[in-house]
Amino acid sequence: MFFDLQKAPMLKRISALILDLIVLSIVVTGFSLFFSYLVKYDADAEALEEKTSYYQTLYNVSASEEYAVKVESDPEIKAQYEEYLKAVYADEEITRLNNIVMQKLLTILSLGFFFGYLVCEFIVPIVLKDGRTIGKRIFGICLMQSNHTKVRKASLFARTILGKYAIETMVPVFVIHMIVFFNIGMVGTAVLILLLLLQVVVCALTQGNLVIHDLISATVCVDEKSQMIFEDVTAKEEYRKKLEEMDERGLYESSTRECN
């Protein structure tokens, strides 16, 4: 039937996703390097490394795994390492530089992903039409609204920025950042697992195997060749009425047999 949902095969969706992630990673890296240069991240990171190295030399501390084992097994080395930590934490310049580096790193990642998604998941699909990214275009799949009409720019923007960027990317990035720098291992890991489970549950229970960004934007990924997509709701309604009129006259049924 013309109004049936011809959802995109999962293999094609996964293949397109992998290709799009490769393209996205390249674009995000480019933007991240650009913003890193703008905010002079390297200079602050090198200054922090220099200050930390001074204390490492002073207290004979190493960042190697071998040294970490010695810290756990040798009380004397452990005491020396604790003195090193006290000296580092007491140094206000190190604290200041560390805060600056963390803030700049999070800013660079945020801007890199934002503009990467904006280009790859919003601008490119507008150019290629029907919400098609490079991966979707190659593997013959596209997007439409859940009411079988062409994907709207507002929906595509919400799908990209609110769904993919904010919820599915920056939430995990922020949580991982907190795990690494603020030691919230158990809580952070639980949040990441819950987000992953939510994606799996949504994909398993929805008709078109949707994910979070599809729910937000009311979009569905479909097969480009077999799915009929209407310009708008009015065009869909007119087509439905036309089919009903043909069916009443027996024309639709006979034309269907001829096509088969």
ZABADREN-696009 format. One record per residue (C-alpha): chain; residue in three letters; x, y, z. Coordinates in nm, 2 decimals, padded with zeros to 4 digits. Each point is the difference from the previous one (the first is absolute). Example, Ala and Ser with C-alpha at 12.3 -4.5 7.8 and 13.67 -1.06 7.14 Angstrom:
# ZABADREN-696009
r c A	r ala	X 01.23	Y -00.45	Z 00.78;
r c A	r ser	X 00.14	Y 00.34	Z -00.07;
# end
This chain:
# ZABADREN-696009
r c A	r met	X 00.00	Y 00.00	Z 00.00;
r c A	r phe	X 00.11	Y 00.36	Z -00.07;
r c A	r phe	X -00.05	Y 00.10	Z 00.37;
r c A	r asp	X 00.20	Y -00.29	Z 00.15;
r c A	r leu	X 00.32	Y 00.08	Z 00.18;
r c A	r gln	X 00.29	Y -00.13	Z -00.21;
r c A	r lys	X 00.26	Y 00.03	Z 00.28;
r c A	r ala	X 00.36	Y -00.02	Z -00.09;
r c A	r pro	X 00.17	Y -00.34	Z 00.05;
r c A	r met	X 00.21	Y 00.00	Z 00.32;
r c A	r leu	X 00.31	Y -00.11	Z -00.19;
r c A	r lys	X -00.02	Y 00.31	Z -00.23;
r c A	r arg	X -00.06	Y 00.22	Z 00.30;
r c A	r ile	X 00.30	Y -00.13	Z 00.19;
r c A	r ser	X 00.22	Y 00.02	Z -00.31;
r c A	r ala	X -00.11	Y 00.36	Z -00.06;
r c A	r leu	X 00.06	Y 00.08	Z 00.37;
r c A	r ile	X 00.35	Y -00.13	Z -00.01;
r c A	r leu	X 00.08	Y 00.20	Z -00.31;
r c A	r asp	X -00.16	Y 00.31	Z 00.14;
r c A	r leu	X 00.20	Y -00.04	Z 00.33;
r c A	r ile	X 00.32	Y -00.01	Z -00.20;
r c A	r val	X -00.09	Y 00.32	Z -00.19;
r c A	r leu	X -00.12	Y 00.16	Z 00.32;
r c A	r ser	X 00.32	Y -00.09	Z 00.19;
r c A	r ile	X 00.21	Y 00.17	Z -00.27;
r c A	r val	X -00.21	Y 00.31	Z 00.00;
r c A	r val	X -00.01	Y 00.02	Z 00.38;
r c A	r thr	X 00.38	Y -00.04	Z 00.02;
r c A	r gly	X 00.05	Y 00.28	Z -00.25;
r c A	r phe	X -00.23	Y 00.24	Z 00.19;
r c A	r ser	X 00.16	Y -00.11	Z 00.34;
r c A	r leu	X 00.35	Y 00.08	Z -00.13;
r c A	r phe	X -00.13	Y 00.34	Z -00.12;
r c A	r phe	X -00.16	Y 00.09	Z 00.33;
r c A	r ser	X 00.31	Y -00.14	Z 00.19;
r c A	r tyr	X 00.21	Y 00.25	Z -00.20;
r c A	r leu	X -00.24	Y 00.29	Z 00.07;
r c A	r val	X -00.01	Y -00.05	Z 00.38;
r c A	r lys	X 00.37	Y -00.08	Z 00.02;
r c A	r tyr	X -00.05	Y -00.34	Z 00.17;
r c A	r asp	X 00.34	Y -00.13	Z -00.08;
r c A	r ala	X 00.18	Y 00.28	Z 00.18;
r c A	r asp	X -00.20	Y -00.06	Z 00.32;
r c A	r ala	X 00.04	Y -00.38	Z -00.02;
r c A	r glu	X 00.38	Y 00.04	Z -00.04;
r c A	r ala	X 00.02	Y 00.24	Z 00.29;
r c A	r leu	X -00.19	Y -00.25	Z 00.22;
r c A	r glu	X 00.22	Y -00.28	Z -00.12;
r c A	r glu	X 00.31	Y 00.20	Z 00.08;
r c A	r lys	X -00.12	Y 00.08	Z 00.35;
r c A	r thr	X -00.10	Y -00.36	Z 00.07;
r c A	r ser	X 00.33	Y -00.13	Z -00.14;
r c A	r tyr	X 00.19	Y 00.23	Z 00.24;
r c A	r tyr	X -00.16	Y -00.18	Z 00.30;
r c A	r gln	X 00.04	Y -00.34	Z -00.16;
r c A	r thr	X 00.37	Y 00.06	Z -00.02;
r c A	r leu	X 00.02	Y 00.15	Z 00.35;
r c A	r tyr	X -00.17	Y -00.30	Z 00.16;
r c A	r asn	X 00.13	Y -00.26	Z -00.25;
r c A	r val	X -00.35	Y -00.09	Z -00.11;
r c A	r ser	X -00.08	Y -00.17	Z -00.33;
r c A	r ala	X -00.33	Y -00.04	Z -00.20;
r c A	r ser	X 00.10	Y -00.35	Z -00.11;
r c A	r glu	X -00.20	Y -00.32	Z 00.09;
r c A	r glu	X 00.31	Y -00.14	Z 00.16;
r c A	r tyr	X 00.02	Y 00.29	Z 00.24;
r c A	r ala	X -00.38	Y -00.04	Z 00.08;
r c A	r val	X 00.07	Y -00.36	Z 00.10;
r c A	r lys	X 00.28	Y 00.11	Z 00.23;
r c A	r val	X -00.23	Y 00.26	Z 00.16;
r c A	r glu	X -00.24	Y -00.28	Z 00.10;
r c A	r ser	X 00.27	Y -00.24	Z 00.12;
r c A	r asp	X 00.27	Y 00.22	Z 00.16;
r c A	r pro	X -00.11	Y 00.21	Z 00.30;
r c A	r glu	X 00.30	Y 00.23	Z -00.04;
r c A	r ile	X -00.07	Y 00.08	Z -00.36;
r c A	r lys	X -00.37	Y 00.04	Z 00.08;
r c A	r ala	X 00.08	Y 00.26	Z 00.27;
r c A	r gln	X 00.22	Y 00.18	Z -00.25;
r c A	r tyr	X -00.28	Y 00.00	Z -00.25;
r c A	r glu	X -00.24	Y 00.14	Z 00.26;
r c A	r glu	X 00.24	Y 00.28	Z 00.07;
r c A	r tyr	X 00.01	Y 00.07	Z -00.37;
r c A	r leu	X -00.38	Y 00.02	Z -00.02;
r c A	r lys	X -00.01	Y 00.24	Z 00.30;
r c A	r ala	X 00.25	Y 00.23	Z -00.17;
r c A	r val	X -00.19	Y -00.01	Z -00.33;
r c A	r tyr	X -00.33	Y 00.07	Z 00.17;
r c A	r ala	X 00.15	Y 00.28	Z 00.20;
r c A	r asp	X 00.13	Y 00.18	Z -00.31;
r c A	r glu	X -00.25	Y 00.26	Z -00.09;
r c A	r glu	X 00.15	Y 00.05	Z -00.35;
r c A	r ile	X -00.05	Y -00.37	Z -00.08;
r c A	r thr	X -00.36	Y 00.02	Z 00.12;
r c A	r arg	X -00.07	Y 00.30	Z -00.21;
r c A	r leu	X 00.16	Y -00.15	Z -00.31;
r c A	r asn	X -00.18	Y -00.33	Z 00.06;
r c A	r asn	X -00.33	Y 00.17	Z 00.01;
r c A	r ile	X 00.07	Y 00.20	Z -00.31;
r c A	r val	X 00.11	Y -00.31	Z -00.19;
r c A	r met	X -00.31	Y -00.19	Z 00.10;
r c A	r gln	X -00.23	Y 00.28	Z -00.09;
r c A	r lys	X 00.17	Y 00.06	Z -00.33;
r c A	r leu	X -00.01	Y -00.38	Z -00.08;
r c A	r leu	X -00.37	Y -00.02	Z 00.07;
r c A	r thr	X -00.06	Y 00.32	Z -00.21;
r c A	r ile	X 00.20	Y -00.13	Z -00.29;
r c A	r leu	X -00.18	Y -00.34	Z 00.00;
r c A	r ser	X -00.34	Y 00.17	Z 00.03;
r c A	r leu	X 00.06	Y 00.24	Z -00.29;
r c A	r gly	X 00.17	Y -00.27	Z -00.21;
r c A	r phe	X -00.29	Y -00.23	Z 00.03;
r c A	r phe	X -00.26	Y 00.28	Z -00.04;
r c A	r phe	X 00.14	Y 00.12	Z -00.33;
r c A	r gly	X 00.08	Y -00.35	Z -00.11;
r c A	r tyr	X -00.36	Y -00.11	Z 00.05;
r c A	r leu	X -00.13	Y 00.32	Z -00.15;
r c A	r val	X 00.20	Y -00.06	Z -00.32;
r c A	r cys	X -00.04	Y -00.38	Z -00.03;
r c A	r glu	X -00.35	Y -00.06	Z 00.13;
r c A	r phe	X -00.18	Y 00.33	Z -00.08;
r c A	r ile	X 00.16	Y 00.19	Z -00.29;
r c A	r val	X 00.10	Y -00.30	Z -00.21;
r c A	r pro	X -00.35	Y -00.17	Z 00.04;
r c A	r ile	X -00.16	Y 00.33	Z -00.12;
r c A	r val	X 00.23	Y 00.00	Z -00.30;
r c A	r leu	X -00.06	Y -00.37	Z -00.08;
r c A	r lys	X -00.37	Y 00.03	Z 00.08;
r c A	r asp	X -00.23	Y -00.23	Z 00.20;
r c A	r gly	X 00.23	Y 00.00	Z 00.30;
r c A	r arg	X 00.27	Y -00.20	Z -00.18;
r c A	r thr	X 00.35	Y 00.01	Z 00.14;
r c A	r ile	X 00.29	Y -00.13	Z -00.20;
r c A	r gly	X -00.05	Y -00.35	Z 00.14;
r c A	r lys	X -00.37	Y 00.00	Z -00.05;
r c A	r arg	X 00.05	Y 00.12	Z -00.36;
r c A	r ile	X 00.25	Y -00.28	Z -00.08;
r c A	r phe	X -00.21	Y -00.28	Z 00.16;
r c A	r gly	X -00.34	Y 00.12	Z -00.15;
r c A	r ile	X -00.19	Y 00.10	Z 00.32;
r c A	r cys	X -00.15	Y 00.34	Z 00.10;
r c A	r leu	X -00.21	Y 00.17	Z 00.26;
r c A	r met	X -00.36	Y 00.10	Z 00.01;
r c A	r gln	X -00.24	Y 00.13	Z 00.26;
r c A	r ser	X -00.20	Y -00.27	Z 00.18;
r c A	r asn	X -00.31	Y 00.12	Z -00.19;
r c A	r his	X 00.16	Y -00.10	Z -00.33;
r c A	r thr	X 00.08	Y 00.36	Z -00.10;
r c A	r lys	X 00.34	Y 00.15	Z -00.09;
r c A	r val	X 00.23	Y 00.07	Z 00.29;
r c A	r arg	X -00.03	Y 00.36	Z 00.11;
r c A	r lys	X 00.31	Y 00.22	Z 00.07;
r c A	r ala	X -00.12	Y 00.07	Z 00.36;
r c A	r ser	X -00.04	Y -00.37	Z 00.07;
r c A	r leu	X 00.34	Y -00.07	Z -00.16;
r c A	r phe	X 00.16	Y 00.27	Z 00.22;
r c A	r ala	X -00.16	Y -00.14	Z 00.31;
r c A	r arg	X 00.11	Y -00.35	Z -00.10;
r c A	r thr	X 00.35	Y 00.12	Z -00.05;
r c A	r ile	X 00.06	Y 00.25	Z 00.28;
r c A	r leu	X -00.23	Y -00.11	Z 00.28;
r c A	r gly	X 00.00	Y -00.38	Z -00.07;
r c A	r lys	X 00.34	Y -00.09	Z -00.14;
r c A	r tyr	X 00.22	Y 00.28	Z 00.13;
r c A	r ala	X -00.15	Y 00.09	Z 00.34;
r c A	r ile	X -00.14	Y -00.33	Z 00.13;
r c A	r glu	X 00.18	Y -00.28	Z -00.18;
r c A	r thr	X 00.35	Y 00.17	Z -00.02;
r c A	r met	X 00.06	Y 00.28	Z 00.25;
r c A	r val	X -00.17	Y -00.18	Z 00.29;
r c A	r pro	X 00.24	Y -00.30	Z -00.03;
r c A	r val	X 00.29	Y 00.24	Z -00.07;
r c A	r phe	X -00.08	Y 00.21	Z 00.31;
r c A	r val	X -00.05	Y -00.32	Z 00.22;
r c A	r ile	X 00.34	Y -00.14	Z -00.12;
r c A	r his	X 00.16	Y 00.33	Z 00.07;
r c A	r met	X -00.14	Y -00.01	Z 00.35;
r c A	r ile	X 00.12	Y -00.36	Z 00.05;
r c A	r val	X 00.36	Y 00.08	Z -00.11;
r c A	r phe	X 00.04	Y 00.33	Z 00.18;
r c A	r phe	X -00.24	Y -00.02	Z 00.30;
r c A	r asn	X 00.00	Y -00.37	Z 00.08;
r c A	r ile	X -00.37	Y -00.08	Z -00.03;
r c A	r gly	X 00.06	Y -00.34	Z -00.14;
r c A	r met	X -00.30	Y -00.19	Z 00.13;
r c A	r val	X -00.26	Y 00.27	Z -00.05;
r c A	r gly	X 00.14	Y 00.10	Z -00.35;
r c A	r thr	X 00.01	Y -00.36	Z -00.11;
r c A	r ala	X -00.36	Y -00.05	Z 00.11;
r c A	r val	X -00.11	Y 00.30	Z -00.20;
r c A	r leu	X 00.18	Y -00.13	Z -00.31;
r c A	r ile	X -00.16	Y -00.34	Z 00.03;
r c A	r leu	X -00.35	Y 00.14	Z 00.06;
r c A	r leu	X 00.04	Y 00.22	Z -00.31;
r c A	r leu	X 00.11	Y -00.30	Z -00.21;
r c A	r leu	X -00.29	Y -00.22	Z 00.14;
r c A	r leu	X -00.24	Y 00.28	Z -00.09;
r c A	r gln	X 00.12	Y 00.00	Z -00.36;
r c A	r val	X -00.04	Y -00.38	Z -00.02;
r c A	r val	X -00.35	Y 00.00	Z 00.15;
r c A	r val	X -00.12	Y 00.28	Z -00.23;
r c A	r cys	X 00.14	Y -00.17	Z -00.30;
r c A	r ala	X -00.15	Y -00.34	Z 00.09;
r c A	r leu	X -00.35	Y 00.13	Z 00.09;
r c A	r thr	X -00.07	Y 00.25	Z -00.28;
r c A	r gln	X -00.15	Y -00.09	Z -00.34;
r c A	r gly	X 00.28	Y 00.15	Z -00.21;
r c A	r asn	X 00.28	Y -00.11	Z 00.24;
r c A	r leu	X 00.05	Y 00.36	Z 00.10;
r c A	r val	X 00.26	Y 00.15	Z 00.23;
r c A	r ile	X -00.01	Y 00.30	Z 00.23;
r c A	r his	X 00.07	Y 00.26	Z -00.26;
r c A	r asp	X -00.28	Y -00.14	Z -00.22;
r c A	r leu	X -00.25	Y 00.02	Z 00.28;
r c A	r ile	X 00.09	Y 00.36	Z 00.06;
r c A	r ser	X -00.04	Y 00.10	Z -00.36;
r c A	r ala	X -00.28	Y -00.24	Z -00.10;
r c A	r thr	X 00.21	Y -00.14	Z -00.28;
r c A	r val	X 00.05	Y -00.35	Z -00.13;
r c A	r cys	X 00.28	Y -00.15	Z -00.21;
r c A	r val	X -00.15	Y -00.17	Z -00.31;
r c A	r asp	X 00.10	Y -00.17	Z -00.32;
r c A	r glu	X 00.05	Y 00.26	Z -00.27;
r c A	r lys	X -00.13	Y -00.19	Z -00.30;
r c A	r ser	X -00.31	Y -00.17	Z 00.15;
r c A	r gln	X -00.13	Y 00.26	Z 00.24;
r c A	r met	X -00.26	Y 00.25	Z -00.13;
r c A	r ile	X 00.07	Y 00.35	Z 00.16;
r c A	r phe	X -00.25	Y 00.28	Z -00.05;
r c A	r glu	X 00.08	Y 00.37	Z -00.03;
r c A	r asp	X -00.23	Y 00.08	Z 00.29;
r c A	r val	X -00.31	Y -00.12	Z 00.19;
r c A	r thr	X -00.23	Y 00.17	Z -00.26;
r c A	r ala	X 00.17	Y -00.19	Z -00.28;
r c A	r lys	X -00.03	Y -00.33	Z 00.19;
r c A	r glu	X -00.37	Y 00.06	Z 00.07;
r c A	r glu	X -00.07	Y 00.08	Z -00.37;
r c A	r tyr	X 00.17	Y -00.32	Z -00.11;
r c A	r arg	X -00.19	Y -00.20	Z 00.26;
r c A	r lys	X -00.33	Y 00.15	Z -00.14;
r c A	r lys	X 00.11	Y -00.08	Z -00.35;
r c A	r leu	X 00.06	Y -00.36	Z 00.09;
r c A	r glu	X -00.34	Y -00.02	Z 00.17;
r c A	r glu	X -00.17	Y 00.13	Z -00.31;
r c A	r met	X 00.18	Y -00.24	Z -00.22;
r c A	r asp	X -00.09	Y -00.29	Z 00.23;
r c A	r glu	X -00.36	Y 00.10	Z 00.00;
r c A	r arg	X 00.00	Y -00.02	Z -00.38;
r c A	r gly	X 00.21	Y -00.32	Z 00.00;
r c A	r leu	X 00.28	Y 00.17	Z -00.17;
r c A	r tyr	X 00.25	Y -00.03	Z 00.27;
r c A	r glu	X -00.04	Y -00.37	Z 00.04;
r c A	r ser	X 00.03	Y -00.06	Z -00.38;
r c A	r ser	X 00.30	Y 00.23	Z -00.03;
r c A	r thr	X 00.17	Y -00.19	Z 00.28;
r c A	r arg	X -00.05	Y -00.33	Z -00.17;
r c A	r glu	X 00.14	Y 00.14	Z -00.32;
r c A	r cys	X 00.31	Y 00.13	Z 00.19;
r c A	r asn	X 00.05	Y -00.35	Z 00.16;
# end
